[in-house]
Amino acid sequence: MNITDYDRALYYTHQSEWDNLLILMVRTKDHFLSKKIEHFLHAYQFEHDYTIIQNKLYALFRYLDHAASVTTNDISMFG
């Protein structure tokens, strides 16, 4: 797993750089990250209910937090 993908996803989301987030979704090797980004961007574009958009955003953030912490633990164990 590439920790820079998680950092980029967080940065692009914070800066509302949806085009870059879409490019990251296509290029990342992490299938789960790609799906979380896809679900969020789809909700952001097409949903009218803000709570659905918010839930998809929080799901993306939870995954980013989890994946970054697991990747950081792997690096510290072997590095």
PDB file of N, CA, C and O in Angstrom:
ATOM      1  N   MET A   1       0.834  -1.190   0.000  1.00  0.00           N
ATOM      2  CA  MET A   1       0.000   0.000   0.000  1.00  0.00           C
ATOM      3  C   MET A   1       0.877   1.251   0.000  1.00  0.00           C
ATOM      4  O   MET A   1       1.959   1.264   0.586  1.00  0.00           O
ATOM      5  N   ASN A   2       0.417   2.253  -0.634  1.00  0.00           N
ATOM      6  CA  ASN A   2       1.174   3.486  -0.767  1.00  0.00           C
ATOM      7  C   ASN A   2       0.547   4.553   0.126  1.00  0.00           C
ATOM      8  O   ASN A   2      -0.562   5.020  -0.132  1.00  0.00           O
ATOM      9  N   ILE A   3       1.269   4.930   1.178  1.00  0.00           N
ATOM     10  CA  ILE A   3       0.729   5.890   2.148  1.00  0.00           C
ATOM     11  C   ILE A   3       0.513   7.266   1.518  1.00  0.00           C
ATOM     12  O   ILE A   3      -0.320   8.035   1.998  1.00  0.00           O
ATOM     13  N   THR A   4       1.243   7.585   0.462  1.00  0.00           N
ATOM     14  CA  THR A   4       1.040   8.893  -0.174  1.00  0.00           C
ATOM     15  C   THR A   4      -0.346   8.998  -0.804  1.00  0.00           C
ATOM     16  O   THR A   4      -0.894  10.096  -0.902  1.00  0.00           O
ATOM     17  N   ASP A   5      -0.922   7.872  -1.233  1.00  0.00           N
ATOM     18  CA  ASP A   5      -2.289   7.906  -1.766  1.00  0.00           C
ATOM     19  C   ASP A   5      -3.273   8.373  -0.704  1.00  0.00           C
ATOM     20  O   ASP A   5      -4.196   9.131  -1.001  1.00  0.00           O
ATOM     21  N   TYR A   6      -3.081   7.923   0.533  1.00  0.00           N
ATOM     22  CA  TYR A   6      -3.978   8.318   1.613  1.00  0.00           C
ATOM     23  C   TYR A   6      -3.794   9.797   1.959  1.00  0.00           C
ATOM     24  O   TYR A   6      -4.762  10.512   2.215  1.00  0.00           O
ATOM     25  N   ASP A   7      -2.549  10.236   1.962  1.00  0.00           N
ATOM     26  CA  ASP A   7      -2.285  11.654   2.213  1.00  0.00           C
ATOM     27  C   ASP A   7      -2.883  12.525   1.115  1.00  0.00           C
ATOM     28  O   ASP A   7      -3.478  13.567   1.390  1.00  0.00           O
ATOM     29  N   ARG A   8      -2.720  12.093  -0.116  1.00  0.00           N
ATOM     30  CA  ARG A   8      -3.279  12.855  -1.233  1.00  0.00           C
ATOM     31  C   ARG A   8      -4.801  12.899  -1.172  1.00  0.00           C
ATOM     32  O   ARG A   8      -5.404  13.948  -1.396  1.00  0.00           O
ATOM     33  N   ALA A   9      -5.416  11.771  -0.872  1.00  0.00           N
ATOM     34  CA  ALA A   9      -6.879  11.731  -0.788  1.00  0.00           C
ATOM     35  C   ALA A   9      -7.376  12.695   0.290  1.00  0.00           C
ATOM     36  O   ALA A   9      -8.351  13.419   0.085  1.00  0.00           O
ATOM     37  N   LEU A  10      -6.711  12.697   1.418  1.00  0.00           N
ATOM     38  CA  LEU A  10      -7.095  13.608   2.493  1.00  0.00           C
ATOM     39  C   LEU A  10      -6.906  15.066   2.066  1.00  0.00           C
ATOM     40  O   LEU A  10      -7.778  15.903   2.301  1.00  0.00           O
ATOM     41  N   TYR A  11      -5.782  15.360   1.447  1.00  0.00           N
ATOM     42  CA  TYR A  11      -5.506  16.722   1.002  1.00  0.00           C
ATOM     43  C   TYR A  11      -6.520  17.174  -0.059  1.00  0.00           C
ATOM     44  O   TYR A  11      -7.078  18.266   0.039  1.00  0.00           O
ATOM     45  N   TYR A  12      -6.751  16.338  -1.059  1.00  0.00           N
ATOM     46  CA  TYR A  12      -7.676  16.703  -2.132  1.00  0.00           C
ATOM     47  C   TYR A  12      -9.088  16.899  -1.598  1.00  0.00           C
ATOM     48  O   TYR A  12      -9.811  17.786  -2.051  1.00  0.00           O
ATOM     49  N   THR A  13      -9.475  16.081  -0.645  1.00  0.00           N
ATOM     50  CA  THR A  13     -10.808  16.221  -0.058  1.00  0.00           C
ATOM     51  C   THR A  13     -10.904  17.512   0.735  1.00  0.00           C
ATOM     52  O   THR A  13     -11.897  18.235   0.645  1.00  0.00           O
ATOM     53  N   HIS A  14      -9.872  17.795   1.507  1.00  0.00           N
ATOM     54  CA  HIS A  14      -9.867  19.023   2.321  1.00  0.00           C
ATOM     55  C   HIS A  14      -9.898  20.274   1.445  1.00  0.00           C
ATOM     56  O   HIS A  14     -10.541  21.265   1.791  1.00  0.00           O
ATOM     57  N   GLN A  15      -9.202  20.223   0.310  1.00  0.00           N
ATOM     58  CA  GLN A  15      -9.118  21.378  -0.579  1.00  0.00           C
ATOM     59  C   GLN A  15     -10.235  21.406  -1.632  1.00  0.00           C
ATOM     60  O   GLN A  15     -10.278  22.308  -2.469  1.00  0.00           O
ATOM     61  N   SER A  16     -11.130  20.423  -1.589  1.00  0.00           N
ATOM     62  CA  SER A  16     -12.223  20.297  -2.565  1.00  0.00           C
ATOM     63  C   SER A  16     -11.703  20.224  -3.993  1.00  0.00           C
ATOM     64  O   SER A  16     -12.283  20.816  -4.903  1.00  0.00           O
ATOM     65  N   GLU A  17     -10.612  19.498  -4.185  1.00  0.00           N
ATOM     66  CA  GLU A  17     -10.039  19.292  -5.510  1.00  0.00           C
ATOM     67  C   GLU A  17     -10.590  17.984  -6.070  1.00  0.00           C
ATOM     68  O   GLU A  17      -9.915  16.955  -6.073  1.00  0.00           O
ATOM     69  N   TRP A  18     -11.830  18.049  -6.541  1.00  0.00           N
ATOM     70  CA  TRP A  18     -12.530  16.841  -6.962  1.00  0.00           C
ATOM     71  C   TRP A  18     -11.911  16.213  -8.194  1.00  0.00           C
ATOM     72  O   TRP A  18     -11.922  14.989  -8.324  1.00  0.00           O
ATOM     73  N   ASP A  19     -11.368  17.016  -9.110  1.00  0.00           N
ATOM     74  CA  ASP A  19     -10.727  16.458 -10.302  1.00  0.00           C
ATOM     75  C   ASP A  19      -9.507  15.623  -9.924  1.00  0.00           C
ATOM     76  O   ASP A  19      -9.314  14.523 -10.442  1.00  0.00           O
ATOM     77  N   ASN A  20      -8.693  16.145  -9.028  1.00  0.00           N
ATOM     78  CA  ASN A  20      -7.514  15.399  -8.583  1.00  0.00           C
ATOM     79  C   ASN A  20      -7.912  14.153  -7.793  1.00  0.00           C
ATOM     80  O   ASN A  20      -7.250  13.119  -7.887  1.00  0.00           O
ATOM     81  N   LEU A  21      -8.985  14.251  -7.022  1.00  0.00           N
ATOM     82  CA  LEU A  21      -9.470  13.095  -6.276  1.00  0.00           C
ATOM     83  C   LEU A  21      -9.952  12.011  -7.249  1.00  0.00           C
ATOM     84  O   LEU A  21      -9.742  10.821  -7.010  1.00  0.00           O
ATOM     85  N   LEU A  22     -10.585  12.417  -8.324  1.00  0.00           N
ATOM     86  CA  LEU A  22     -11.033  11.466  -9.347  1.00  0.00           C
ATOM     87  C   LEU A  22      -9.836  10.785 -10.017  1.00  0.00           C
ATOM     88  O   LEU A  22      -9.860   9.577 -10.248  1.00  0.00           O
ATOM     89  N   ILE A  23      -8.811  11.542 -10.322  1.00  0.00           N
ATOM     90  CA  ILE A  23      -7.599  10.977 -10.923  1.00  0.00           C
ATOM     91  C   ILE A  23      -6.953   9.985  -9.958  1.00  0.00           C
ATOM     92  O   ILE A  23      -6.513   8.912 -10.372  1.00  0.00           O
ATOM     93  N   LEU A  24      -6.894  10.337  -8.677  1.00  0.00           N
ATOM     94  CA  LEU A  24      -6.350   9.431  -7.677  1.00  0.00           C
ATOM     95  C   LEU A  24      -7.180   8.157  -7.603  1.00  0.00           C
ATOM     96  O   LEU A  24      -6.627   7.066  -7.470  1.00  0.00           O
ATOM     97  N   MET A  25      -8.487   8.283  -7.687  1.00  0.00           N
ATOM     98  CA  MET A  25      -9.369   7.118  -7.654  1.00  0.00           C
ATOM     99  C   MET A  25      -9.016   6.137  -8.772  1.00  0.00           C
ATOM    100  O   MET A  25      -9.034   4.924  -8.561  1.00  0.00           O
ATOM    101  N   VAL A  26      -8.701   6.648  -9.943  1.00  0.00           N
ATOM    102  CA  VAL A  26      -8.387   5.798 -11.087  1.00  0.00           C
ATOM    103  C   VAL A  26      -6.988   5.197 -10.968  1.00  0.00           C
ATOM    104  O   VAL A  26      -6.777   4.050 -11.360  1.00  0.00           O
ATOM    105  N   ARG A  27      -6.040   5.949 -10.439  1.00  0.00           N
ATOM    106  CA  ARG A  27      -4.639   5.522 -10.442  1.00  0.00           C
ATOM    107  C   ARG A  27      -4.214   4.683  -9.244  1.00  0.00           C
ATOM    108  O   ARG A  27      -3.228   3.950  -9.332  1.00  0.00           O
ATOM    109  N   THR A  28      -4.931   4.771  -8.127  1.00  0.00           N
ATOM    110  CA  THR A  28      -4.485   4.062  -6.932  1.00  0.00           C
ATOM    111  C   THR A  28      -4.608   2.553  -7.114  1.00  0.00           C
ATOM    112  O   THR A  28      -5.487   2.064  -7.822  1.00  0.00           O
ATOM    113  N   LYS A  29      -3.712   1.838  -6.463  1.00  0.00           N
ATOM    114  CA  LYS A  29      -3.746   0.370  -6.491  1.00  0.00           C
ATOM    115  C   LYS A  29      -4.622  -0.187  -5.371  1.00  0.00           C
ATOM    116  O   LYS A  29      -4.912  -1.383  -5.343  1.00  0.00           O
ATOM    117  N   ASP A  30      -5.043   0.680  -4.449  1.00  0.00           N
ATOM    118  CA  ASP A  30      -5.883   0.271  -3.319  1.00  0.00           C
ATOM    119  C   ASP A  30      -7.346   0.276  -3.765  1.00  0.00           C
ATOM    120  O   ASP A  30      -7.960   1.332  -3.918  1.00  0.00           O
ATOM    121  N   HIS A  31      -7.880  -0.901  -3.967  1.00  0.00           N
ATOM    122  CA  HIS A  31      -9.248  -1.042  -4.468  1.00  0.00           C
ATOM    123  C   HIS A  31     -10.274  -0.435  -3.506  1.00  0.00           C
ATOM    124  O   HIS A  31     -11.239   0.195  -3.939  1.00  0.00           O
ATOM    125  N   PHE A  32     -10.062  -0.625  -2.208  1.00  0.00           N
ATOM    126  CA  PHE A  32     -11.013  -0.096  -1.223  1.00  0.00           C
ATOM    127  C   PHE A  32     -11.003   1.432  -1.219  1.00  0.00           C
ATOM    128  O   PHE A  32     -12.057   2.059  -1.125  1.00  0.00           O
ATOM    129  N   LEU A  33      -9.828   2.024  -1.319  1.00  0.00           N
ATOM    130  CA  LEU A  33      -9.739   3.481  -1.396  1.00  0.00           C
ATOM    131  C   LEU A  33     -10.459   3.976  -2.642  1.00  0.00           C
ATOM    132  O   LEU A  33     -11.204   4.955  -2.584  1.00  0.00           O
ATOM    133  N   SER A  34     -10.243   3.314  -3.747  1.00  0.00           N
ATOM    134  CA  SER A  34     -10.895   3.700  -4.996  1.00  0.00           C
ATOM    135  C   SER A  34     -12.415   3.671  -4.850  1.00  0.00           C
ATOM    136  O   SER A  34     -13.098   4.592  -5.298  1.00  0.00           O
ATOM    137  N   LYS A  35     -12.943   2.627  -4.230  1.00  0.00           N
ATOM    138  CA  LYS A  35     -14.396   2.515  -4.043  1.00  0.00           C
ATOM    139  C   LYS A  35     -14.928   3.583  -3.093  1.00  0.00           C
ATOM    140  O   LYS A  35     -15.993   4.148  -3.341  1.00  0.00           O
ATOM    141  N   LYS A  36     -14.209   3.867  -2.016  1.00  0.00           N
ATOM    142  CA  LYS A  36     -14.652   4.909  -1.076  1.00  0.00           C
ATOM    143  C   LYS A  36     -14.697   6.264  -1.761  1.00  0.00           C
ATOM    144  O   LYS A  36     -15.637   7.034  -1.562  1.00  0.00           O
ATOM    145  N   ILE A  37     -13.688   6.557  -2.565  1.00  0.00           N
ATOM    146  CA  ILE A  37     -13.667   7.823  -3.305  1.00  0.00           C
ATOM    147  C   ILE A  37     -14.822   7.853  -4.308  1.00  0.00           C
ATOM    148  O   ILE A  37     -15.515   8.863  -4.432  1.00  0.00           O
ATOM    149  N   GLU A  38     -15.024   6.752  -5.019  1.00  0.00           N
ATOM    150  CA  GLU A  38     -16.108   6.680  -6.001  1.00  0.00           C
ATOM    151  C   GLU A  38     -17.468   6.927  -5.349  1.00  0.00           C
ATOM    152  O   GLU A  38     -18.280   7.692  -5.871  1.00  0.00           O
ATOM    153  N   HIS A  39     -17.712   6.287  -4.219  1.00  0.00           N
ATOM    154  CA  HIS A  39     -19.004   6.451  -3.542  1.00  0.00           C
ATOM    155  C   HIS A  39     -19.196   7.886  -3.061  1.00  0.00           C
ATOM    156  O   HIS A  39     -20.291   8.437  -3.172  1.00  0.00           O
ATOM    157  N   PHE A  40     -18.137   8.493  -2.529  1.00  0.00           N
ATOM    158  CA  PHE A  40     -18.248   9.875  -2.072  1.00  0.00           C
ATOM    159  C   PHE A  40     -18.514  10.821  -3.245  1.00  0.00           C
ATOM    160  O   PHE A  40     -19.426  11.645  -3.184  1.00  0.00           O
ATOM    161  N   LEU A  41     -17.717  10.703  -4.313  1.00  0.00           N
ATOM    162  CA  LEU A  41     -17.891  11.616  -5.451  1.00  0.00           C
ATOM    163  C   LEU A  41     -19.260  11.445  -6.100  1.00  0.00           C
ATOM    164  O   LEU A  41     -19.865  12.426  -6.533  1.00  0.00           O
ATOM    165  N   HIS A  42     -19.745  10.228  -6.171  1.00  0.00           N
ATOM    166  CA  HIS A  42     -21.083   9.993  -6.733  1.00  0.00           C
ATOM    167  C   HIS A  42     -22.142  10.666  -5.864  1.00  0.00           C
ATOM    168  O   HIS A  42     -23.045  11.326  -6.377  1.00  0.00           O
ATOM    169  N   ALA A  43     -22.027  10.497  -4.550  1.00  0.00           N
ATOM    170  CA  ALA A  43     -22.993  11.126  -3.645  1.00  0.00           C
ATOM    171  C   ALA A  43     -22.901  12.649  -3.737  1.00  0.00           C
ATOM    172  O   ALA A  43     -23.923  13.335  -3.753  1.00  0.00           O
ATOM    173  N   TYR A  44     -21.684  13.175  -3.798  1.00  0.00           N
ATOM    174  CA  TYR A  44     -21.491  14.622  -3.866  1.00  0.00           C
ATOM    175  C   TYR A  44     -22.135  15.203  -5.124  1.00  0.00           C
ATOM    176  O   TYR A  44     -22.713  16.289  -5.091  1.00  0.00           O
ATOM    177  N   GLN A  45     -22.030  14.477  -6.220  1.00  0.00           N
ATOM    178  CA  GLN A  45     -22.553  14.972  -7.493  1.00  0.00           C
ATOM    179  C   GLN A  45     -24.061  14.801  -7.638  1.00  0.00           C
ATOM    180  O   GLN A  45     -24.728  15.666  -8.206  1.00  0.00           O
ATOM    181  N   PHE A  46     -24.610  13.689  -7.127  1.00  0.00           N
ATOM    182  CA  PHE A  46     -25.986  13.354  -7.471  1.00  0.00           C
ATOM    183  C   PHE A  46     -26.979  13.356  -6.314  1.00  0.00           C
ATOM    184  O   PHE A  46     -28.185  13.406  -6.557  1.00  0.00           O
ATOM    185  N   GLU A  47     -26.531  13.303  -5.096  1.00  0.00           N
ATOM    186  CA  GLU A  47     -27.454  13.243  -3.962  1.00  0.00           C
ATOM    187  C   GLU A  47     -27.928  14.639  -3.580  1.00  0.00           C
ATOM    188  O   GLU A  47     -27.175  15.611  -3.646  1.00  0.00           O
ATOM    189  N   HIS A  48     -29.174  14.712  -3.184  1.00  0.00           N
ATOM    190  CA  HIS A  48     -29.729  15.979  -2.706  1.00  0.00           C
ATOM    191  C   HIS A  48     -29.801  16.009  -1.181  1.00  0.00           C
ATOM    192  O   HIS A  48     -29.940  17.071  -0.575  1.00  0.00           O
ATOM    193  N   ASP A  49     -29.706  14.851  -0.583  1.00  0.00           N
ATOM    194  CA  ASP A  49     -29.757  14.730   0.874  1.00  0.00           C
ATOM    195  C   ASP A  49     -28.338  14.867   1.432  1.00  0.00           C
ATOM    196  O   ASP A  49     -27.479  14.017   1.199  1.00  0.00           O
ATOM    197  N   TYR A  50     -28.115  15.945   2.167  1.00  0.00           N
ATOM    198  CA  TYR A  50     -26.778  16.222   2.687  1.00  0.00           C
ATOM    199  C   TYR A  50     -26.283  15.134   3.635  1.00  0.00           C
ATOM    200  O   TYR A  50     -25.077  14.902   3.710  1.00  0.00           O
ATOM    201  N   THR A  51     -27.169  14.465   4.356  1.00  0.00           N
ATOM    202  CA  THR A  51     -26.725  13.439   5.303  1.00  0.00           C
ATOM    203  C   THR A  51     -26.094  12.250   4.570  1.00  0.00           C
ATOM    204  O   THR A  51     -25.178  11.622   5.100  1.00  0.00           O
ATOM    205  N   ILE A  52     -26.558  11.939   3.384  1.00  0.00           N
ATOM    206  CA  ILE A  52     -25.949  10.858   2.604  1.00  0.00           C
ATOM    207  C   ILE A  52     -24.548  11.260   2.172  1.00  0.00           C
ATOM    208  O   ILE A  52     -23.618  10.459   2.264  1.00  0.00           O
ATOM    209  N   ILE A  53     -24.390  12.484   1.704  1.00  0.00           N
ATOM    210  CA  ILE A  53     -23.071  12.984   1.312  1.00  0.00           C
ATOM    211  C   ILE A  53     -22.137  12.960   2.521  1.00  0.00           C
ATOM    212  O   ILE A  53     -20.985  12.537   2.419  1.00  0.00           O
ATOM    213  N   GLN A  54     -22.639  13.413   3.649  1.00  0.00           N
ATOM    214  CA  GLN A  54     -21.838  13.441   4.866  1.00  0.00           C
ATOM    215  C   GLN A  54     -21.436  12.028   5.296  1.00  0.00           C
ATOM    216  O   GLN A  54     -20.297  11.818   5.712  1.00  0.00           O
ATOM    217  N   ASN A  55     -22.335  11.073   5.204  1.00  0.00           N
ATOM    218  CA  ASN A  55     -22.014   9.694   5.567  1.00  0.00           C
ATOM    219  C   ASN A  55     -20.935   9.110   4.656  1.00  0.00           C
ATOM    220  O   ASN A  55     -20.043   8.404   5.127  1.00  0.00           O
ATOM    221  N   LYS A  56     -21.009   9.396   3.366  1.00  0.00           N
ATOM    222  CA  LYS A  56     -19.995   8.899   2.427  1.00  0.00           C
ATOM    223  C   LYS A  56     -18.647   9.564   2.690  1.00  0.00           C
ATOM    224  O   LYS A  56     -17.605   8.917   2.591  1.00  0.00           O
ATOM    225  N   LEU A  57     -18.664  10.842   3.022  1.00  0.00           N
ATOM    226  CA  LEU A  57     -17.430  11.544   3.343  1.00  0.00           C
ATOM    227  C   LEU A  57     -16.799  10.975   4.609  1.00  0.00           C
ATOM    228  O   LEU A  57     -15.591  10.744   4.651  1.00  0.00           O
ATOM    229  N   TYR A  58     -17.608  10.750   5.636  1.00  0.00           N
ATOM    230  CA  TYR A  58     -17.080  10.181   6.882  1.00  0.00           C
ATOM    231  C   TYR A  58     -16.586   8.760   6.676  1.00  0.00           C
ATOM    232  O   TYR A  58     -15.612   8.352   7.308  1.00  0.00           O
ATOM    233  N   ALA A  59     -17.236   7.997   5.803  1.00  0.00           N
ATOM    234  CA  ALA A  59     -16.757   6.644   5.504  1.00  0.00           C
ATOM    235  C   ALA A  59     -15.377   6.712   4.833  1.00  0.00           C
ATOM    236  O   ALA A  59     -14.497   5.904   5.131  1.00  0.00           O
ATOM    237  N   LEU A  60     -15.198   7.665   3.940  1.00  0.00           N
ATOM    238  CA  LEU A  60     -13.890   7.860   3.304  1.00  0.00           C
ATOM    239  C   LEU A  60     -12.854   8.248   4.346  1.00  0.00           C
ATOM    240  O   LEU A  60     -11.754   7.696   4.355  1.00  0.00           O
ATOM    241  N   PHE A  61     -13.185   9.187   5.224  1.00  0.00           N
ATOM    242  CA  PHE A  61     -12.244   9.605   6.274  1.00  0.00           C
ATOM    243  C   PHE A  61     -11.892   8.455   7.217  1.00  0.00           C
ATOM    244  O   PHE A  61     -10.733   8.300   7.600  1.00  0.00           O
ATOM    245  N   ARG A  62     -12.886   7.653   7.588  1.00  0.00           N
ATOM    246  CA  ARG A  62     -12.610   6.510   8.472  1.00  0.00           C
ATOM    247  C   ARG A  62     -11.665   5.521   7.798  1.00  0.00           C
ATOM    248  O   ARG A  62     -10.756   4.990   8.435  1.00  0.00           O
ATOM    249  N   TYR A  63     -11.882   5.279   6.514  1.00  0.00           N
ATOM    250  CA  TYR A  63     -10.999   4.367   5.801  1.00  0.00           C
ATOM    251  C   TYR A  63      -9.591   4.938   5.705  1.00  0.00           C
ATOM    252  O   TYR A  63      -8.615   4.216   5.910  1.00  0.00           O
ATOM    253  N   LEU A  64      -9.478   6.227   5.394  1.00  0.00           N
ATOM    254  CA  LEU A  64      -8.159   6.854   5.307  1.00  0.00           C
ATOM    255  C   LEU A  64      -7.426   6.758   6.633  1.00  0.00           C
ATOM    256  O   LEU A  64      -6.229   6.470   6.665  1.00  0.00           O
ATOM    257  N   ASP A  65      -8.131   6.998   7.720  1.00  0.00           N
ATOM    258  CA  ASP A  65      -7.523   6.912   9.048  1.00  0.00           C
ATOM    259  C   ASP A  65      -7.060   5.487   9.334  1.00  0.00           C
ATOM    260  O   ASP A  65      -5.941   5.270   9.799  1.00  0.00           O
ATOM    261  N   HIS A  66      -7.918   4.531   9.057  1.00  0.00           N
ATOM    262  CA  HIS A  66      -7.583   3.130   9.301  1.00  0.00           C
ATOM    263  C   HIS A  66      -6.395   2.679   8.439  1.00  0.00           C
ATOM    264  O   HIS A  66      -5.442   2.089   8.947  1.00  0.00           O
ATOM    265  N   ALA A  67      -6.461   2.960   7.142  1.00  0.00           N
ATOM    266  CA  ALA A  67      -5.417   2.503   6.226  1.00  0.00           C
ATOM    267  C   ALA A  67      -4.078   3.161   6.530  1.00  0.00           C
ATOM    268  O   ALA A  67      -3.036   2.509   6.461  1.00  0.00           O
ATOM    269  N   ALA A  68      -4.098   4.434   6.862  1.00  0.00           N
ATOM    270  CA  ALA A  68      -2.848   5.126   7.193  1.00  0.00           C
ATOM    271  C   ALA A  68      -2.246   4.575   8.477  1.00  0.00           C
ATOM    272  O   ALA A  68      -1.027   4.426   8.569  1.00  0.00           O
ATOM    273  N   SER A  69      -3.070   4.272   9.464  1.00  0.00           N
ATOM    274  CA  SER A  69      -2.535   3.747  10.725  1.00  0.00           C
ATOM    275  C   SER A  69      -1.997   2.329  10.530  1.00  0.00           C
ATOM    276  O   SER A  69      -0.967   1.985  11.109  1.00  0.00           O
ATOM    277  N   VAL A  70      -2.661   1.511   9.738  1.00  0.00           N
ATOM    278  CA  VAL A  70      -2.173   0.157   9.479  1.00  0.00           C
ATOM    279  C   VAL A  70      -0.870   0.214   8.688  1.00  0.00           C
ATOM    280  O   VAL A  70       0.070  -0.523   8.987  1.00  0.00           O
ATOM    281  N   THR A  71      -0.810   1.071   7.697  1.00  0.00           N
ATOM    282  CA  THR A  71       0.397   1.205   6.875  1.00  0.00           C
ATOM    283  C   THR A  71       1.549   1.738   7.717  1.00  0.00           C
ATOM    284  O   THR A  71       2.681   1.275   7.570  1.00  0.00           O
ATOM    285  N   THR A  72       1.284   2.704   8.598  1.00  0.00           N
ATOM    286  CA  THR A  72       2.316   3.251   9.465  1.00  0.00           C
ATOM    287  C   THR A  72       2.834   2.174  10.420  1.00  0.00           C
ATOM    288  O   THR A  72       4.038   2.092  10.666  1.00  0.00           O
ATOM    289  N   ASN A  73       1.949   1.361  10.949  1.00  0.00           N
ATOM    290  CA  ASN A  73       2.376   0.269  11.828  1.00  0.00           C
ATOM    291  C   ASN A  73       3.229  -0.736  11.068  1.00  0.00           C
ATOM    292  O   ASN A  73       4.209  -1.236  11.620  1.00  0.00           O
ATOM    293  N   ASP A  74       2.895  -1.046   9.830  1.00  0.00           N
ATOM    294  CA  ASP A  74       3.690  -1.973   9.022  1.00  0.00           C
ATOM    295  C   ASP A  74       5.077  -1.412   8.778  1.00  0.00           C
ATOM    296  O   ASP A  74       6.066  -2.141   8.852  1.00  0.00           O
ATOM    297  N   ILE A  75       5.157  -0.130   8.491  1.00  0.00           N
ATOM    298  CA  ILE A  75       6.452   0.493   8.235  1.00  0.00           C
ATOM    299  C   ILE A  75       7.306   0.470   9.494  1.00  0.00           C
ATOM    300  O   ILE A  75       8.496   0.165   9.418  1.00  0.00           O
ATOM    301  N   SER A  76       6.733   0.782  10.644  1.00  0.00           N
ATOM    302  CA  SER A  76       7.511   0.815  11.881  1.00  0.00           C
ATOM    303  C   SER A  76       7.941  -0.589  12.310  1.00  0.00           C
ATOM    304  O   SER A  76       8.966  -0.734  12.976  1.00  0.00           O
ATOM    305  N   MET A  77       7.187  -1.616  11.947  1.00  0.00           N
ATOM    306  CA  MET A  77       7.549  -2.983  12.305  1.00  0.00           C
ATOM    307  C   MET A  77       8.725  -3.465  11.465  1.00  0.00           C
ATOM    308  O   MET A  77       9.587  -4.187  11.969  1.00  0.00           O
ATOM    309  N   PHE A  78       8.774  -3.081  10.200  1.00  0.00           N
ATOM    310  CA  PHE A  78       9.799  -3.600   9.303  1.00  0.00           C
ATOM    311  C   PHE A  78      10.870  -2.589   8.976  1.00  0.00           C
ATOM    312  O   PHE A  78      11.890  -2.942   8.383  1.00  0.00           O
ATOM    313  N   GLY A  79      10.666  -1.345   9.345  1.00  0.00           N
ATOM    314  CA  GLY A  79      11.616  -0.315   8.938  1.00  0.00           C
ATOM    315  C   GLY A  79      12.592   0.070   9.945  1.00  0.00           C
ATOM    316  O   GLY A  79      13.433   0.932   9.691  1.00  0.00           O
TER     317      GLY A  79
END
